[in-house]
Amino acid sequence: MAHWEPILDQVMRERAARLLAYAAMVTGDDAEAHDVLQEALVRSFSKRRAFAHVNAAEAYVRRAIPTVYLDGLRKRKSRERNHARAYERDAATTPDVEAQVDVQRALATLSPRERACVALRYFDDCTVQQVAHQLGIAEGTVKRYLSDATAKLAIQLGTAEGQNPEADHVPVLPTGKVGR
């Protein structure tokens, strides 16, 4: 038997009820008091401290109880903050699946050049000049493709000026040039 075991045994026999009452007073919760007392005992006796007397051991455990409680409280608060941050981050970065599908469908209605210009300009954050250089076309042509594409996307996604995005219908517009 290790030299600290008889002291621990005596603390548990003679002083556990008093220590548990103290832990309950500190925590305000009987169930948590049991956990805090257990952790305080583990911390107090895990380093194989040599207590000269049961009174010294009880005093040491009693001093450990508020520390254990506050450490646990800090850990819980930290976990709650981290969980809240993770939830906020997930909510902010998790795309709205329906909106993503709508955008993909709308992009599919664009011509290949319009789609390439939109992707480079708005998703890759290239300037008009960079888009023109990358595609090997004139800047004016890029501007025209972007103008046509954004107008089509606004109609497809229900964001055109005067369009009610909550409407149950999408207006049908002629696809070719009218009046020719």
N, C-alpha and C positions, 0 to 999 in steps of 0.2 A: 504494500500500500504506500502510495506517495505521501510525502509529508503534508501536503495541502488538503488531502482527502478528508482527514478527520475534522479539520476546521470547516470545510464545506458541508460535511454531514451535520455538524453541530449547528451551523448557520441555518440549514434547512429545517432541522428539528425544532430549534428554539426561537428562531427569528424570522422565519418565512412569512408568517401571518402579519407581523408588523411591517416587514418590507413590502409585502403585497398591498397592504393598506396604504402605505406611503406611495407606491407606484400608482394605485388607483386615484389617489388625491392629485398626483402630478398629471396623469393622463386624462382623468375625468371619465374613464371607461374601464369597466372591470375586465373585459376580454383583452383589451390592449395592455392593461396593467400586468396580466400574466405574461404576455409576450415581452414586455419591457423588462420585467424582473428576470425572466429567463436570460435575455440578452445581457443584462447587467451582470448576472452571475457568470455567464460564459466569459465576458470580457474581464471580469475581476479575477477569475481563477485560471483562465487559459494560459497566462504567462507564467504559471507556476509560482505565483508570488508566495512568499513565506510570511504569512500573517502570524504574529506572536500570540494573538488571542482572538477569540470569537468576536469581541467588541471591535477590534480593529478591522476584521473582515466585514462585519456588518456596516461599519462606518464607510468603508471603501465602496461596498455595494450601494449603499444609500446615496453616496456622492455620484455614483455611476448612473443611477436611474434617470435623473433629469437630462444628463448628457445623451443617454441612449434614446430617450424620448425625443429630444430636440433633433438629434441626428436622423431619426426615422421620419420626423415631420419634414425636415429639409429634403430628404430623399423623395418623399411622397410629393411634395410641392414641385420639386425639380422634374420628377416623372410626369406630373400633370402638365407642367409648362411645356415639356418636350413633346408630350402627346398632343397638346393643343397646337403647338407649332407644326408638328408633323401633319395634323389634320388640316390646318390652314394651308400648308404647303401643298398637300395632296389635293385639296379642294381647288386651289389656284392653278395647279399644274395638270389636273385631270381634265382632259378635254370633254366637252359636252359631246357625247357620241352622236346624238342626232344632228347637231350642228355640223360636226365633222363630216358626216355622211352627206348632208345637204351641200356643203362646200365642195366635196369631191364630185358629186353629181353635177353641180353647176360648172365646175372646171371642165368636166367631160364634154360640155356643150361648146366649149371654145375651140377654135381652130388650133392646130399644133403650134403655130407661131405665136398666137395670142397667149396660149397656155405657157409657152416658154418665156415670153416677156413678163407675164404676171408672176411666174415662179421666181425668175431672176430678180425682178424689181421688189416684190413684196415679201417673198419668203427668204431669199438670199440677201436682201437689203442692198442690192446693187443700184448704182445711179443709172440714169438713162444712158449716159455716155458709156458706162461699163457694159450695160446690156447690149447696146449697139455694137460695141467692139467684140464682145463674146459671140454674138450671133452673126457678125459680119454684115450688118445692115445699117442704114442711115439712122441717125438720132430721130429725125422726123418720122420715119417709119415706125420706130419703137414707140414714139408718143402716140401715133395713130392706133397701133395695135393695143396699147394700154388703154386708150380712151374707149375704143370699141369693146374691149374685154370687160372693163369696169362697168360700162353701161349694161352689157349682157348679164354680168354677174349681179348687178343691182336688181335687175328684173327677175332673174332666177331666184334670188335669195329674198326678194320682197323688200328691198331697202331703197328702191327707186323713190325719188322725191314725189310726194303725193300718194305713194303706194302705202296701203295699210298692211303691215306685215302680218296682222292677225286675220286678214281676209281669207276666205275659204277658196278663193279662185286666183289663178294667175292669168293676167291678160295675155291673149295670143297676139303677137306682133308679126308682121310680115318679115321673112328672113331675107328676101332679096330687095333690090332697089325698086321703089314704087314709082310708077309713072314713066317707065322706059319702054 
